[in-house]
């Protein structure tokens, strides 16, 4: 596990899993779900521009594949409208504890509450991306 500190004067301390083999099975399954959603659908409109737009152009003549790609886009738009970022949810799945308080509720609502709480304490997109990237190099996101 790794310890991450962030925030202003009163630092928040996260203890996070840094090895996929450390994840309890339920946590692994939940995190894997969000990683796959992010990898296959994305978390933002820029993900659509980078991935889906080109695919749709290539698949224009293949009706079934085009329909599947449009359905992925529909899920992405739904998530964006509902302020669901699957990359952030995968990050939340890796949080073992906050200031010593173990995080055991892995429901989507609990993960969103955790992200809100961490955001209020100073967690930024930059820090989240850095940590996910750093953890990825240690095989957690492979």
C-alpha positions in Angstrom: 0.0 0.0 0.0 1.0 3.6 -0.5 0.2 6.6 1.6 -0.9 9.9 -0.1 -1.2 13.2 1.7 -2.9 16.2 0.2 -4.9 19.3 1.2 -4.2 22.5 3.0 -3.0 23.0 6.6 -5.0 20.0 7.8 -3.7 17.2 5.5 -5.8 14.3 4.4 -4.1 11.0 4.4 -5.1 8.2 2.0 -3.9 4.7 2.3 -4.2 3.2 -1.2 -3.7 -0.2 -2.7 -0.8 -0.1 -5.1 -0.7 -3.7 -6.3 -3.6 -5.5 -8.0 -2.9 -8.7 -6.0 -3.6 -6.8 -2.8 -7.2 -6.0 -3.8 -9.9 -8.1 -2.1 -11.9 -9.9 -4.7 -15.0 -7.7 -4.4 -12.9 -4.5 -4.6 -11.0 -5.9 -7.6 -14.3 -6.7 -9.4 -15.7 -3.2 -8.8 -12.4 -1.4 -9.8 -12.1 -3.6 -12.9 -15.6 -2.7 -14.0 -14.8 1.0 -13.9 -11.4 0.5 -15.6 -13.1 -1.5 -18.4 -15.8 1.2 -18.8 -13.2 3.9 -19.0 -11.0 1.9 -21.4 -14.0 1.0 -23.7 -16.3 4.0 -23.4 -14.3 6.8 -21.7 -15.1 9.4 -19.1 -15.3 12.7 -21.1 -16.3 14.2 -24.4 -12.6 14.4 -25.2 -12.5 10.6 -24.9 -15.3 10.5 -27.4 -13.4 12.8 -29.8 -10.2 10.7 -29.4 -11.8 7.3 -29.7 -15.4 7.0 -30.8 -15.6 9.7 -33.5 -12.9 8.0 -35.7 -14.4 4.6 -35.1 -17.8 5.8 -36.2 -16.4 7.2 -39.4 -14.7 3.9 -40.1 -17.8 1.8 -39.3 -20.3 3.9 -41.2 -20.9 1.0 -43.6 -21.1 -1.7 -40.9 -24.5 -1.2 -39.3 -24.2 -3.5 -36.2 -20.8 -2.2 -35.2 -21.9 1.4 -35.8 -24.9 0.8 -33.5 -22.7 -0.7 -30.8 -20.4 2.3 -31.0 -23.3 4.7 -30.8 -24.6 2.8 -27.7 -21.2 3.3 -26.1 -21.5 7.0 -26.9 -25.0 7.1 -25.4 -23.6 5.6 -22.1 -20.8 8.2 -22.1 -23.3 11.0 -22.5 -25.5 9.6 -19.8 -22.5 9.4 -17.4 -21.5 12.9 -18.2 -25.0 14.3 -17.7 -25.2 12.5 -14.3 -21.7 13.6 -13.3 -20.3 10.1 -13.3 -16.6 9.8 -14.1 -15.7 6.1 -14.2 -12.0 6.9 -14.0 -12.6 8.7 -10.7 -14.7 5.8 -9.5 -11.9 3.4 -10.2 -9.6 5.7 -8.2 -12.1 5.6 -5.3 -12.0 1.8 -5.4 -8.3 1.9 -4.6 -8.7 3.9 -1.4 -8.3 1.6 1.5 -8.7 4.3 4.2 -9.0 8.0 4.7 -7.3 9.4 7.8 -7.3 5.9 9.3 -11.0 5.2 8.5 -11.3 2.1 6.4 -13.5 2.4 3.3 -15.6 -0.7 3.0 -18.7 0.4 1.1 -18.1 0.0 -2.6 -21.5 1.0 -3.8 -21.5 3.6 -6.5 -23.2 6.1 -4.2 -20.6 5.5 -1.5 -17.8 5.9 -4.0 -19.3 9.2 -5.2 -19.7 10.4 -1.6 -16.0 9.5 -1.0 -14.9 11.4 -4.0 -17.0 14.4 -2.9 -15.5 14.3 0.5 -12.0 14.0 -0.9 -12.7 16.8 -3.4 -13.9 19.1 -0.5 -10.5 18.3 1.3 -8.5 19.3 -1.8 -8.2 16.3 -4.0 -7.7 17.6 -7.6 -8.0 16.0 -11.0 -4.3 16.5 -11.4 -3.5 14.5 -8.3 -6.0 11.8 -9.2 -4.5 11.4 -12.7 -0.9 11.4 -11.3 -1.7 8.7 -8.8 -3.6 6.6 -11.3 -0.7 7.0 -13.7 1.9 6.1 -11.1 -0.1 3.2 -9.9 -0.5 2.0 -13.5 3.3 1.7 -13.8 3.2 -0.7 -10.8 0.6 -2.9 -12.7 -2.5 -1.9 -10.9 -4.2 -0.6 -14.0 -3.0 -3.2 -16.5 
